[in-house]
Amino acid sequence: MAAAEARGYLTLIWCNLSSEGCSGSVKGLNARWGACHLTALMNKIRAVCVYCGSSPGNDAAYVEAGERLGSALAAAGVRLIYGGGTTGVMGAVAHGTLSAGGEVGAIIPSFLINRETTKAALTKFNDVTITETMHERKHKMFERSDAFVALPGGIGTVEEIVEIMTWGQLGQHRKPMVFANINGFWDPMLGMLDHLRRAGFIHSGHLMQPIVVDRVEAILPAIVAAADDPKPDPS
């Protein structure tokens, strides 16, 4: 541990996971007494951006996943950066974070305040940014985040995570990108990405490698492993 501390590591403990919640294939994970011990570079993972739907969807597992991810972020001392909605999966991840004592950065365009939340609902957050445009919102979310997670959501969620993958492919960032494939929600999307690769339309594929996990418990360990093992600079 002394060597890790000398390198400025922060030890994060994520408890109450089931025995299968720790995968030996994920670097930095050790299963012990049903808990996962995560080791992350303190200056790398301070905030995680979560993209997800403002609706709950047709599977209760989607909202549950939002709540559990929010709780996990709070337990790890990682700030949630998200789109500011207080309904659906968006509301669940924010509620999960706040209920567990975590910090939330809500970023929302003014024209969505009466669609995805209300001014009164936004008062629960200490960190609120109201933007004029969607582009400004997405840029601020990118700037403030060290990793990105896509929970189930609609067209907006798809657009957001695809844009982040595009920026990665173009060499504009090397931040971890995760598909939380809850109950196979992202299977069609992942199939499309495979199709694009086979058809020869994904270049610099080594820069556009999203992580796919099936369980909420695997999200933070996967981010930690990716951040601690960055891709080489292609230049």
mmCIF file of the C-alpha atoms, coordinates in Angstrom:
data_MODEL
# 
_entry.id   MODEL 
# 
loop_
_atom_site.group_PDB 
_atom_site.id 
_atom_site.type_symbol 
_atom_site.label_atom_id 
_atom_site.label_alt_id 
_atom_site.label_comp_id 
_atom_site.label_asym_id 
_atom_site.label_entity_id 
_atom_site.label_seq_id 
_atom_site.pdbx_PDB_ins_code 
_atom_site.Cartn_x 
_atom_site.Cartn_y 
_atom_site.Cartn_z 
_atom_site.occupancy 
_atom_site.B_iso_or_equiv 
_atom_site.pdbx_formal_charge 
_atom_site.auth_seq_id 
_atom_site.auth_comp_id 
_atom_site.auth_asym_id 
_atom_site.auth_atom_id 
_atom_site.pdbx_PDB_model_num 
ATOM 1   C CA . MET A 1 1   ? 0.000   0.000   0.000   1.00 0.00 ? 1   MET A CA 1 
ATOM 2   C CA . ALA A 1 2   ? 2.890   2.357   0.729   1.00 0.00 ? 2   ALA A CA 1 
ATOM 3   C CA . ALA A 1 3   ? 3.995   2.209   -2.894  1.00 0.00 ? 3   ALA A CA 1 
ATOM 4   C CA . ALA A 1 4   ? 0.479   2.947   -4.088  1.00 0.00 ? 4   ALA A CA 1 
ATOM 5   C CA . GLU A 1 5   ? 0.163   5.873   -1.724  1.00 0.00 ? 5   GLU A CA 1 
ATOM 6   C CA . ALA A 1 6   ? 3.494   7.210   -2.953  1.00 0.00 ? 6   ALA A CA 1 
ATOM 7   C CA . ARG A 1 7   ? 2.038   7.313   -6.452  1.00 0.00 ? 7   ARG A CA 1 
ATOM 8   C CA . GLY A 1 8   ? -0.895  9.349   -5.192  1.00 0.00 ? 8   GLY A CA 1 
ATOM 9   C CA . TYR A 1 9   ? -3.490  6.585   -5.308  1.00 0.00 ? 9   TYR A CA 1 
ATOM 10  C CA . LEU A 1 10  ? -6.877  6.863   -3.667  1.00 0.00 ? 10  LEU A CA 1 
ATOM 11  C CA . THR A 1 11  ? -8.399  3.665   -2.325  1.00 0.00 ? 11  THR A CA 1 
ATOM 12  C CA . LEU A 1 12  ? -12.116 3.408   -2.933  1.00 0.00 ? 12  LEU A CA 1 
ATOM 13  C CA . ILE A 1 13  ? -14.112 0.704   -1.210  1.00 0.00 ? 13  ILE A CA 1 
ATOM 14  C CA . TRP A 1 14  ? -17.337 -0.430  -2.791  1.00 0.00 ? 14  TRP A CA 1 
ATOM 15  C CA . CYS A 1 15  ? -19.161 -2.690  -0.375  1.00 0.00 ? 15  CYS A CA 1 
ATOM 16  C CA . ASN A 1 16  ? -22.246 -4.897  -0.357  1.00 0.00 ? 16  ASN A CA 1 
ATOM 17  C CA . LEU A 1 17  ? -21.671 -6.474  -3.741  1.00 0.00 ? 17  LEU A CA 1 
ATOM 18  C CA . SER A 1 18  ? -22.679 -10.026 -4.509  1.00 0.00 ? 18  SER A CA 1 
ATOM 19  C CA . SER A 1 19  ? -19.927 -12.634 -4.780  1.00 0.00 ? 19  SER A CA 1 
ATOM 20  C CA . GLU A 1 20  ? -19.990 -12.478 -8.574  1.00 0.00 ? 20  GLU A CA 1 
ATOM 21  C CA . GLY A 1 21  ? -19.677 -8.685  -8.509  1.00 0.00 ? 21  GLY A CA 1 
ATOM 22  C CA . CYS A 1 22  ? -15.891 -8.910  -8.673  1.00 0.00 ? 22  CYS A CA 1 
ATOM 23  C CA . SER A 1 23  ? -14.446 -10.147 -11.925 1.00 0.00 ? 23  SER A CA 1 
ATOM 24  C CA . GLY A 1 24  ? -10.884 -11.392 -12.052 1.00 0.00 ? 24  GLY A CA 1 
ATOM 25  C CA . SER A 1 25  ? -10.643 -10.018 -15.578 1.00 0.00 ? 25  SER A CA 1 
ATOM 26  C CA . VAL A 1 26  ? -10.917 -6.420  -14.377 1.00 0.00 ? 26  VAL A CA 1 
ATOM 27  C CA . LYS A 1 27  ? -7.585  -4.955  -13.337 1.00 0.00 ? 27  LYS A CA 1 
ATOM 28  C CA . GLY A 1 28  ? -7.367  -3.551  -9.802  1.00 0.00 ? 28  GLY A CA 1 
ATOM 29  C CA . LEU A 1 29  ? -10.194 -5.666  -8.375  1.00 0.00 ? 29  LEU A CA 1 
ATOM 30  C CA . ASN A 1 30  ? -9.940  -8.063  -5.451  1.00 0.00 ? 30  ASN A CA 1 
ATOM 31  C CA . ALA A 1 31  ? -12.922 -9.960  -4.107  1.00 0.00 ? 31  ALA A CA 1 
ATOM 32  C CA . ARG A 1 32  ? -12.982 -10.232 -0.333  1.00 0.00 ? 32  ARG A CA 1 
ATOM 33  C CA . TRP A 1 33  ? -15.946 -10.689 2.032   1.00 0.00 ? 33  TRP A CA 1 
ATOM 34  C CA . GLY A 1 34  ? -18.324 -9.685  -0.731  1.00 0.00 ? 34  GLY A CA 1 
ATOM 35  C CA . ALA A 1 35  ? -16.664 -6.286  -1.244  1.00 0.00 ? 35  ALA A CA 1 
ATOM 36  C CA . CYS A 1 36  ? -14.655 -4.852  -4.101  1.00 0.00 ? 36  CYS A CA 1 
ATOM 37  C CA . HIS A 1 37  ? -11.634 -2.725  -3.351  1.00 0.00 ? 37  HIS A CA 1 
ATOM 38  C CA . LEU A 1 38  ? -11.000 -0.232  -6.113  1.00 0.00 ? 38  LEU A CA 1 
ATOM 39  C CA . THR A 1 39  ? -7.727  1.581   -6.535  1.00 0.00 ? 39  THR A CA 1 
ATOM 40  C CA . ALA A 1 40  ? -7.879  4.664   -8.725  1.00 0.00 ? 40  ALA A CA 1 
ATOM 41  C CA . LEU A 1 41  ? -5.589  7.530   -9.486  1.00 0.00 ? 41  LEU A CA 1 
ATOM 42  C CA . MET A 1 42  ? -7.058  10.350  -7.417  1.00 0.00 ? 42  MET A CA 1 
ATOM 43  C CA . ASN A 1 43  ? -6.440  12.994  -10.051 1.00 0.00 ? 43  ASN A CA 1 
ATOM 44  C CA . LYS A 1 44  ? -8.048  10.934  -12.836 1.00 0.00 ? 44  LYS A CA 1 
ATOM 45  C CA . ILE A 1 45  ? -11.504 9.920   -11.660 1.00 0.00 ? 45  ILE A CA 1 
ATOM 46  C CA . ARG A 1 46  ? -13.131 12.741  -9.755  1.00 0.00 ? 46  ARG A CA 1 
ATOM 47  C CA . ALA A 1 47  ? -16.327 13.060  -11.789 1.00 0.00 ? 47  ALA A CA 1 
ATOM 48  C CA . VAL A 1 48  ? -18.309 10.706  -14.014 1.00 0.00 ? 48  VAL A CA 1 
ATOM 49  C CA . CYS A 1 49  ? -20.812 11.872  -16.609 1.00 0.00 ? 49  CYS A CA 1 
ATOM 50  C CA . VAL A 1 50  ? -23.950 9.743   -16.868 1.00 0.00 ? 50  VAL A CA 1 
ATOM 51  C CA . TYR A 1 51  ? -26.151 9.882   -19.963 1.00 0.00 ? 51  TYR A CA 1 
ATOM 52  C CA . CYS A 1 52  ? -29.630 8.398   -19.565 1.00 0.00 ? 52  CYS A CA 1 
ATOM 53  C CA . GLY A 1 53  ? -33.313 8.896   -20.276 1.00 0.00 ? 53  GLY A CA 1 
ATOM 54  C CA . SER A 1 54  ? -35.630 11.444  -18.724 1.00 0.00 ? 54  SER A CA 1 
ATOM 55  C CA . SER A 1 55  ? -38.313 8.730   -18.931 1.00 0.00 ? 55  SER A CA 1 
ATOM 56  C CA . PRO A 1 56  ? -38.312 5.554   -16.824 1.00 0.00 ? 56  PRO A CA 1 
ATOM 57  C CA . GLY A 1 57  ? -38.637 3.171   -19.764 1.00 0.00 ? 57  GLY A CA 1 
ATOM 58  C CA . ASN A 1 58  ? -40.633 -0.043  -19.738 1.00 0.00 ? 58  ASN A CA 1 
ATOM 59  C CA . ASP A 1 59  ? -38.354 -2.050  -17.452 1.00 0.00 ? 59  ASP A CA 1 
ATOM 60  C CA . ALA A 1 60  ? -38.109 -1.224  -13.750 1.00 0.00 ? 60  ALA A CA 1 
ATOM 61  C CA . ALA A 1 61  ? -34.480 -2.358  -13.903 1.00 0.00 ? 61  ALA A CA 1 
ATOM 62  C CA . TYR A 1 62  ? -33.542 0.857   -15.717 1.00 0.00 ? 62  TYR A CA 1 
ATOM 63  C CA . VAL A 1 63  ? -34.583 3.161   -12.877 1.00 0.00 ? 63  VAL A CA 1 
ATOM 64  C CA . GLU A 1 64  ? -33.113 0.742   -10.341 1.00 0.00 ? 64  GLU A CA 1 
ATOM 65  C CA . ALA A 1 65  ? -29.800 0.833   -12.207 1.00 0.00 ? 65  ALA A CA 1 
ATOM 66  C CA . GLY A 1 66  ? -29.818 4.622   -12.039 1.00 0.00 ? 66  GLY A CA 1 
ATOM 67  C CA . GLU A 1 67  ? -30.392 4.601   -8.284  1.00 0.00 ? 67  GLU A CA 1 
ATOM 68  C CA . ARG A 1 68  ? -27.658 2.031   -7.696  1.00 0.00 ? 68  ARG A CA 1 
ATOM 69  C CA . LEU A 1 69  ? -25.122 3.786   -9.887  1.00 0.00 ? 69  LEU A CA 1 
ATOM 70  C CA . GLY A 1 70  ? -25.785 7.058   -8.080  1.00 0.00 ? 70  GLY A CA 1 
ATOM 71  C CA . SER A 1 71  ? -25.250 5.354   -4.720  1.00 0.00 ? 71  SER A CA 1 
ATOM 72  C CA . ALA A 1 72  ? -22.026 3.771   -5.966  1.00 0.00 ? 72  ALA A CA 1 
ATOM 73  C CA . LEU A 1 73  ? -20.674 7.106   -7.175  1.00 0.00 ? 73  LEU A CA 1 
ATOM 74  C CA . ALA A 1 74  ? -21.424 8.690   -3.815  1.00 0.00 ? 74  ALA A CA 1 
ATOM 75  C CA . ALA A 1 75  ? -19.803 5.808   -1.917  1.00 0.00 ? 75  ALA A CA 1 
ATOM 76  C CA . ALA A 1 76  ? -16.673 6.188   -4.042  1.00 0.00 ? 76  ALA A CA 1 
ATOM 77  C CA . GLY A 1 77  ? -16.518 9.958   -3.533  1.00 0.00 ? 77  GLY A CA 1 
ATOM 78  C CA . VAL A 1 78  ? -16.999 10.560  -7.257  1.00 0.00 ? 78  VAL A CA 1 
ATOM 79  C CA . ARG A 1 79  ? -19.131 13.492  -8.395  1.00 0.00 ? 79  ARG A CA 1 
ATOM 80  C CA . LEU A 1 80  ? -22.044 12.826  -10.729 1.00 0.00 ? 80  LEU A CA 1 
ATOM 81  C CA . ILE A 1 81  ? -22.186 15.077  -13.793 1.00 0.00 ? 81  ILE A CA 1 
ATOM 82  C CA . TYR A 1 82  ? -25.468 14.755  -15.658 1.00 0.00 ? 82  TYR A CA 1 
ATOM 83  C CA . GLY A 1 83  ? -28.118 16.575  -17.649 1.00 0.00 ? 83  GLY A CA 1 
ATOM 84  C CA . GLY A 1 84  ? -30.117 18.001  -14.744 1.00 0.00 ? 84  GLY A CA 1 
ATOM 85  C CA . GLY A 1 85  ? -33.404 16.159  -15.268 1.00 0.00 ? 85  GLY A CA 1 
ATOM 86  C CA . THR A 1 86  ? -35.321 15.025  -12.202 1.00 0.00 ? 86  THR A CA 1 
ATOM 87  C CA . THR A 1 87  ? -37.594 12.475  -13.859 1.00 0.00 ? 87  THR A CA 1 
ATOM 88  C CA . GLY A 1 88  ? -37.085 8.971   -15.222 1.00 0.00 ? 88  GLY A CA 1 
ATOM 89  C CA . VAL A 1 89  ? -33.655 7.348   -15.134 1.00 0.00 ? 89  VAL A CA 1 
ATOM 90  C CA . MET A 1 90  ? -32.049 10.792  -14.890 1.00 0.00 ? 90  MET A CA 1 
ATOM 91  C CA . GLY A 1 91  ? -33.963 11.544  -11.733 1.00 0.00 ? 91  GLY A CA 1 
ATOM 92  C CA . ALA A 1 92  ? -33.074 8.120   -10.327 1.00 0.00 ? 92  ALA A CA 1 
ATOM 93  C CA . VAL A 1 93  ? -29.317 8.511   -10.716 1.00 0.00 ? 93  VAL A CA 1 
ATOM 94  C CA . ALA A 1 94  ? -29.409 11.992  -9.168  1.00 0.00 ? 94  ALA A CA 1 
ATOM 95  C CA . HIS A 1 95  ? -31.602 10.785  -6.291  1.00 0.00 ? 95  HIS A CA 1 
ATOM 96  C CA . GLY A 1 96  ? -29.341 7.812   -5.679  1.00 0.00 ? 96  GLY A CA 1 
ATOM 97  C CA . THR A 1 97  ? -26.303 10.068  -5.503  1.00 0.00 ? 97  THR A CA 1 
ATOM 98  C CA . LEU A 1 98  ? -27.848 12.678  -3.205  1.00 0.00 ? 98  LEU A CA 1 
ATOM 99  C CA . SER A 1 99  ? -29.456 10.089  -0.917  1.00 0.00 ? 99  SER A CA 1 
ATOM 100 C CA . ALA A 1 100 ? -26.055 8.509   -0.332  1.00 0.00 ? 100 ALA A CA 1 
ATOM 101 C CA . GLY A 1 101 ? -24.455 11.863  0.463   1.00 0.00 ? 101 GLY A CA 1 
ATOM 102 C CA . GLY A 1 102 ? -22.770 12.358  -2.896  1.00 0.00 ? 102 GLY A CA 1 
ATOM 103 C CA . GLU A 1 103 ? -22.212 15.455  -5.002  1.00 0.00 ? 103 GLU A CA 1 
ATOM 104 C CA . VAL A 1 104 ? -24.111 16.256  -8.184  1.00 0.00 ? 104 VAL A CA 1 
ATOM 105 C CA . GLY A 1 105 ? -23.331 18.665  -10.984 1.00 0.00 ? 105 GLY A CA 1 
ATOM 106 C CA . ALA A 1 106 ? -26.542 19.330  -12.931 1.00 0.00 ? 106 ALA A CA 1 
ATOM 107 C CA . ILE A 1 107 ? -26.166 20.926  -16.359 1.00 0.00 ? 107 ILE A CA 1 
ATOM 108 C CA . ILE A 1 108 ? -29.341 21.754  -18.264 1.00 0.00 ? 108 ILE A CA 1 
ATOM 109 C CA . PRO A 1 109 ? -30.422 24.114  -21.052 1.00 0.00 ? 109 PRO A CA 1 
ATOM 110 C CA . SER A 1 110 ? -32.994 26.706  -20.027 1.00 0.00 ? 110 SER A CA 1 
ATOM 111 C CA . PHE A 1 111 ? -35.565 25.440  -22.551 1.00 0.00 ? 111 PHE A CA 1 
ATOM 112 C CA . LEU A 1 112 ? -35.621 21.997  -20.893 1.00 0.00 ? 112 LEU A CA 1 
ATOM 113 C CA . ILE A 1 113 ? -36.316 23.219  -17.373 1.00 0.00 ? 113 ILE A CA 1 
ATOM 114 C CA . ASN A 1 114 ? -40.064 22.797  -17.699 1.00 0.00 ? 114 ASN A CA 1 
ATOM 115 C CA . ARG A 1 115 ? -39.765 19.530  -19.641 1.00 0.00 ? 115 ARG A CA 1 
ATOM 116 C CA . GLU A 1 116 ? -37.236 17.433  -17.723 1.00 0.00 ? 116 GLU A CA 1 
ATOM 117 C CA . THR A 1 117 ? -37.404 19.196  -14.361 1.00 0.00 ? 117 THR A CA 1 
ATOM 118 C CA . THR A 1 118 ? -38.714 22.332  -12.649 1.00 0.00 ? 118 THR A CA 1 
ATOM 119 C CA . LYS A 1 119 ? -37.019 25.333  -11.116 1.00 0.00 ? 119 LYS A CA 1 
ATOM 120 C CA . ALA A 1 120 ? -38.176 24.146  -7.702  1.00 0.00 ? 120 ALA A CA 1 
ATOM 121 C CA . ALA A 1 121 ? -36.737 20.667  -8.243  1.00 0.00 ? 121 ALA A CA 1 
ATOM 122 C CA . LEU A 1 122 ? -33.359 22.108  -9.236  1.00 0.00 ? 122 LEU A CA 1 
ATOM 123 C CA . THR A 1 123 ? -33.009 23.779  -5.828  1.00 0.00 ? 123 THR A CA 1 
ATOM 124 C CA . LYS A 1 124 ? -32.028 20.405  -4.346  1.00 0.00 ? 124 LYS A CA 1 
ATOM 125 C CA . PHE A 1 125 ? -28.664 20.700  -6.114  1.00 0.00 ? 125 PHE A CA 1 
ATOM 126 C CA . ASN A 1 126 ? -25.848 22.941  -4.926  1.00 0.00 ? 126 ASN A CA 1 
ATOM 127 C CA . ASP A 1 127 ? -24.151 22.806  -8.316  1.00 0.00 ? 127 ASP A CA 1 
ATOM 128 C CA . VAL A 1 128 ? -26.458 23.840  -11.176 1.00 0.00 ? 128 VAL A CA 1 
ATOM 129 C CA . THR A 1 129 ? -25.406 25.189  -14.555 1.00 0.00 ? 129 THR A CA 1 
ATOM 130 C CA . ILE A 1 130 ? -28.086 26.525  -16.908 1.00 0.00 ? 130 ILE A CA 1 
ATOM 131 C CA . THR A 1 131 ? -26.956 26.813  -20.510 1.00 0.00 ? 131 THR A CA 1 
ATOM 132 C CA . GLU A 1 132 ? -28.482 28.484  -23.541 1.00 0.00 ? 132 GLU A CA 1 
ATOM 133 C CA . THR A 1 133 ? -27.997 25.592  -25.970 1.00 0.00 ? 133 THR A CA 1 
ATOM 134 C CA . MET A 1 134 ? -27.661 21.805  -26.069 1.00 0.00 ? 134 MET A CA 1 
ATOM 135 C CA . HIS A 1 135 ? -24.199 22.185  -27.570 1.00 0.00 ? 135 HIS A CA 1 
ATOM 136 C CA . GLU A 1 136 ? -23.042 24.289  -24.629 1.00 0.00 ? 136 GLU A CA 1 
ATOM 137 C CA . ARG A 1 137 ? -24.532 21.751  -22.220 1.00 0.00 ? 137 ARG A CA 1 
ATOM 138 C CA . LYS A 1 138 ? -22.713 18.819  -23.836 1.00 0.00 ? 138 LYS A CA 1 
ATOM 139 C CA . HIS A 1 139 ? -19.422 20.695  -23.961 1.00 0.00 ? 139 HIS A CA 1 
ATOM 140 C CA . LYS A 1 140 ? -19.596 21.584  -20.265 1.00 0.00 ? 140 LYS A CA 1 
ATOM 141 C CA . MET A 1 141 ? -20.487 17.994  -19.361 1.00 0.00 ? 141 MET A CA 1 
ATOM 142 C CA . PHE A 1 142 ? -17.471 16.799  -21.322 1.00 0.00 ? 142 PHE A CA 1 
ATOM 143 C CA . GLU A 1 143 ? -15.102 19.333  -19.744 1.00 0.00 ? 143 GLU A CA 1 
ATOM 144 C CA . ARG A 1 144 ? -16.157 18.462  -16.194 1.00 0.00 ? 144 ARG A CA 1 
ATOM 145 C CA . SER A 1 145 ? -16.049 14.674  -16.539 1.00 0.00 ? 145 SER A CA 1 
ATOM 146 C CA . ASP A 1 146 ? -13.291 12.086  -16.361 1.00 0.00 ? 146 ASP A CA 1 
ATOM 147 C CA . ALA A 1 147 ? -15.382 9.213   -17.745 1.00 0.00 ? 147 ALA A CA 1 
ATOM 148 C CA . PHE A 1 148 ? -18.746 8.639   -19.414 1.00 0.00 ? 148 PHE A CA 1 
ATOM 149 C CA . VAL A 1 149 ? -21.498 6.097   -18.763 1.00 0.00 ? 149 VAL A CA 1 
ATOM 150 C CA . ALA A 1 150 ? -24.552 5.431   -20.920 1.00 0.00 ? 150 ALA A CA 1 
ATOM 151 C CA . LEU A 1 151 ? -27.488 4.001   -18.993 1.00 0.00 ? 151 LEU A CA 1 
ATOM 152 C CA . PRO A 1 152 ? -30.716 3.159   -20.852 1.00 0.00 ? 152 PRO A CA 1 
ATOM 153 C CA . GLY A 1 153 ? -32.235 6.155   -22.586 1.00 0.00 ? 153 GLY A CA 1 
ATOM 154 C CA . GLY A 1 154 ? -33.671 7.473   -25.834 1.00 0.00 ? 154 GLY A CA 1 
ATOM 155 C CA . ILE A 1 155 ? -32.406 9.285   -28.909 1.00 0.00 ? 155 ILE A CA 1 
ATOM 156 C CA . GLY A 1 156 ? -30.740 12.009  -26.849 1.00 0.00 ? 156 GLY A CA 1 
ATOM 157 C CA . THR A 1 157 ? -28.777 9.433   -24.853 1.00 0.00 ? 157 THR A CA 1 
ATOM 158 C CA . VAL A 1 158 ? -27.712 7.669   -28.052 1.00 0.00 ? 158 VAL A CA 1 
ATOM 159 C CA . GLU A 1 159 ? -26.615 10.950  -29.605 1.00 0.00 ? 159 GLU A CA 1 
ATOM 160 C CA . GLU A 1 160 ? -24.593 11.943  -26.548 1.00 0.00 ? 160 GLU A CA 1 
ATOM 161 C CA . ILE A 1 161 ? -22.614 8.722   -26.187 1.00 0.00 ? 161 ILE A CA 1 
ATOM 162 C CA . VAL A 1 162 ? -22.055 8.468   -29.964 1.00 0.00 ? 162 VAL A CA 1 
ATOM 163 C CA . GLU A 1 163 ? -20.639 11.992  -30.005 1.00 0.00 ? 163 GLU A CA 1 
ATOM 164 C CA . ILE A 1 164 ? -18.267 11.104  -27.169 1.00 0.00 ? 164 ILE A CA 1 
ATOM 165 C CA . MET A 1 165 ? -17.159 7.995   -29.077 1.00 0.00 ? 165 MET A CA 1 
ATOM 166 C CA . THR A 1 166 ? -16.667 10.116  -32.200 1.00 0.00 ? 166 THR A CA 1 
ATOM 167 C CA . TRP A 1 167 ? -14.443 12.543  -30.317 1.00 0.00 ? 167 TRP A CA 1 
ATOM 168 C CA . GLY A 1 168 ? -12.473 9.579   -28.992 1.00 0.00 ? 168 GLY A CA 1 
ATOM 169 C CA . GLN A 1 169 ? -12.027 8.143   -32.485 1.00 0.00 ? 169 GLN A CA 1 
ATOM 170 C CA . LEU A 1 170 ? -10.765 11.531  -33.653 1.00 0.00 ? 170 LEU A CA 1 
ATOM 171 C CA . GLY A 1 171 ? -8.180  11.566  -30.866 1.00 0.00 ? 171 GLY A CA 1 
ATOM 172 C CA . GLN A 1 172 ? -9.787  14.407  -28.909 1.00 0.00 ? 172 GLN A CA 1 
ATOM 173 C CA . HIS A 1 173 ? -9.871  12.484  -25.633 1.00 0.00 ? 173 HIS A CA 1 
ATOM 174 C CA . ARG A 1 174 ? -8.955  9.165   -24.034 1.00 0.00 ? 174 ARG A CA 1 
ATOM 175 C CA . LYS A 1 175 ? -11.500 9.137   -21.240 1.00 0.00 ? 175 LYS A CA 1 
ATOM 176 C CA . PRO A 1 176 ? -13.228 5.825   -20.449 1.00 0.00 ? 176 PRO A CA 1 
ATOM 177 C CA . MET A 1 177 ? -16.631 5.296   -22.119 1.00 0.00 ? 177 MET A CA 1 
ATOM 178 C CA . VAL A 1 178 ? -19.024 2.688   -20.733 1.00 0.00 ? 178 VAL A CA 1 
ATOM 179 C CA . PHE A 1 179 ? -22.239 1.141   -22.003 1.00 0.00 ? 179 PHE A CA 1 
ATOM 180 C CA . ALA A 1 180 ? -24.260 -0.094  -19.022 1.00 0.00 ? 180 ALA A CA 1 
ATOM 181 C CA . ASN A 1 181 ? -26.013 -2.889  -20.899 1.00 0.00 ? 181 ASN A CA 1 
ATOM 182 C CA . ILE A 1 182 ? -28.836 -3.417  -18.408 1.00 0.00 ? 182 ILE A CA 1 
ATOM 183 C CA . ASN A 1 183 ? -30.914 -6.436  -19.439 1.00 0.00 ? 183 ASN A CA 1 
ATOM 184 C CA . GLY A 1 184 ? -29.369 -6.266  -22.897 1.00 0.00 ? 184 GLY A CA 1 
ATOM 185 C CA . PHE A 1 185 ? -30.676 -2.747  -23.541 1.00 0.00 ? 185 PHE A CA 1 
ATOM 186 C CA . TRP A 1 186 ? -27.684 -1.739  -25.678 1.00 0.00 ? 186 TRP A CA 1 
ATOM 187 C CA . ASP A 1 187 ? -27.428 -5.002  -27.661 1.00 0.00 ? 187 ASP A CA 1 
ATOM 188 C CA . PRO A 1 188 ? -28.867 -3.433  -30.866 1.00 0.00 ? 188 PRO A CA 1 
ATOM 189 C CA . MET A 1 189 ? -26.480 -0.488  -30.571 1.00 0.00 ? 189 MET A CA 1 
ATOM 190 C CA . LEU A 1 190 ? -23.502 -2.768  -30.031 1.00 0.00 ? 190 LEU A CA 1 
ATOM 191 C CA . GLY A 1 191 ? -24.614 -4.808  -33.028 1.00 0.00 ? 191 GLY A CA 1 
ATOM 192 C CA . MET A 1 192 ? -24.646 -1.655  -35.137 1.00 0.00 ? 192 MET A CA 1 
ATOM 193 C CA . LEU A 1 193 ? -21.106 -0.784  -34.027 1.00 0.00 ? 193 LEU A CA 1 
ATOM 194 C CA . ASP A 1 194 ? -19.957 -4.281  -35.006 1.00 0.00 ? 194 ASP A CA 1 
ATOM 195 C CA . HIS A 1 195 ? -21.658 -3.830  -38.381 1.00 0.00 ? 195 HIS A CA 1 
ATOM 196 C CA . LEU A 1 196 ? -19.876 -0.508  -38.948 1.00 0.00 ? 196 LEU A CA 1 
ATOM 197 C CA . ARG A 1 197 ? -16.541 -2.160  -38.165 1.00 0.00 ? 197 ARG A CA 1 
ATOM 198 C CA . ARG A 1 198 ? -17.161 -5.070  -40.518 1.00 0.00 ? 198 ARG A CA 1 
ATOM 199 C CA . ALA A 1 199 ? -18.248 -2.657  -43.256 1.00 0.00 ? 199 ALA A CA 1 
ATOM 200 C CA . GLY A 1 200 ? -15.003 -0.703  -42.906 1.00 0.00 ? 200 GLY A CA 1 
ATOM 201 C CA . PHE A 1 201 ? -16.436 2.577   -41.620 1.00 0.00 ? 201 PHE A CA 1 
ATOM 202 C CA . ILE A 1 202 ? -14.743 2.773   -38.228 1.00 0.00 ? 202 ILE A CA 1 
ATOM 203 C CA . HIS A 1 203 ? -11.189 4.024   -38.523 1.00 0.00 ? 203 HIS A CA 1 
ATOM 204 C CA . SER A 1 204 ? -8.760  4.399   -35.629 1.00 0.00 ? 204 SER A CA 1 
ATOM 205 C CA . GLY A 1 205 ? -10.798 1.726   -33.888 1.00 0.00 ? 205 GLY A CA 1 
ATOM 206 C CA . HIS A 1 206 ? -8.211  1.449   -31.113 1.00 0.00 ? 206 HIS A CA 1 
ATOM 207 C CA . LEU A 1 207 ? -9.268  4.946   -30.029 1.00 0.00 ? 207 LEU A CA 1 
ATOM 208 C CA . MET A 1 208 ? -12.975 4.115   -30.047 1.00 0.00 ? 208 MET A CA 1 
ATOM 209 C CA . GLN A 1 209 ? -13.335 1.146   -27.735 1.00 0.00 ? 209 GLN A CA 1 
ATOM 210 C CA . PRO A 1 210 ? -16.279 1.595   -25.381 1.00 0.00 ? 210 PRO A CA 1 
ATOM 211 C CA . ILE A 1 211 ? -16.437 -0.693  -22.386 1.00 0.00 ? 211 ILE A CA 1 
ATOM 212 C CA . VAL A 1 212 ? -19.522 -2.883  -22.106 1.00 0.00 ? 212 VAL A CA 1 
ATOM 213 C CA . VAL A 1 213 ? -20.758 -4.120  -18.735 1.00 0.00 ? 213 VAL A CA 1 
ATOM 214 C CA . ASP A 1 214 ? -23.978 -5.912  -17.875 1.00 0.00 ? 214 ASP A CA 1 
ATOM 215 C CA . ARG A 1 215 ? -24.221 -5.015  -14.196 1.00 0.00 ? 215 ARG A CA 1 
ATOM 216 C CA . VAL A 1 216 ? -24.132 -1.722  -12.324 1.00 0.00 ? 216 VAL A CA 1 
ATOM 217 C CA . GLU A 1 217 ? -21.567 -3.156  -9.916  1.00 0.00 ? 217 GLU A CA 1 
ATOM 218 C CA . ALA A 1 218 ? -19.074 -3.513  -12.754 1.00 0.00 ? 218 ALA A CA 1 
ATOM 219 C CA . ILE A 1 219 ? -19.215 0.103   -13.962 1.00 0.00 ? 219 ILE A CA 1 
ATOM 220 C CA . LEU A 1 220 ? -16.803 1.807   -11.567 1.00 0.00 ? 220 LEU A CA 1 
ATOM 221 C CA . PRO A 1 221 ? -14.288 -1.067  -11.543 1.00 0.00 ? 221 PRO A CA 1 
ATOM 222 C CA . ALA A 1 222 ? -14.223 -0.968  -15.341 1.00 0.00 ? 222 ALA A CA 1 
ATOM 223 C CA . ILE A 1 223 ? -13.670 2.810   -15.352 1.00 0.00 ? 223 ILE A CA 1 
ATOM 224 C CA . VAL A 1 224 ? -10.886 2.510   -12.789 1.00 0.00 ? 224 VAL A CA 1 
ATOM 225 C CA . ALA A 1 225 ? -9.169  -0.233  -14.783 1.00 0.00 ? 225 ALA A CA 1 
ATOM 226 C CA . ALA A 1 226 ? -9.382  1.769   -18.024 1.00 0.00 ? 226 ALA A CA 1 
ATOM 227 C CA . ALA A 1 227 ? -8.147  4.984   -16.415 1.00 0.00 ? 227 ALA A CA 1 
ATOM 228 C CA . ASP A 1 228 ? -5.223  3.163   -14.807 1.00 0.00 ? 228 ASP A CA 1 
ATOM 229 C CA . ASP A 1 229 ? -4.268  1.556   -18.136 1.00 0.00 ? 229 ASP A CA 1 
ATOM 230 C CA . PRO A 1 230 ? -4.650  4.317   -20.756 1.00 0.00 ? 230 PRO A CA 1 
ATOM 231 C CA . LYS A 1 231 ? -4.284  3.669   -24.475 1.00 0.00 ? 231 LYS A CA 1 
ATOM 232 C CA . PRO A 1 232 ? -0.931  4.706   -25.941 1.00 0.00 ? 232 PRO A CA 1 
ATOM 233 C CA . ASP A 1 233 ? -0.778  8.078   -27.625 1.00 0.00 ? 233 ASP A CA 1 
ATOM 234 C CA . PRO A 1 234 ? -1.177  7.335   -31.361 1.00 0.00 ? 234 PRO A CA 1 
ATOM 235 C CA . SER A 1 235 ? 1.090   10.258  -32.230 1.00 0.00 ? 235 SER A CA 1 
# 
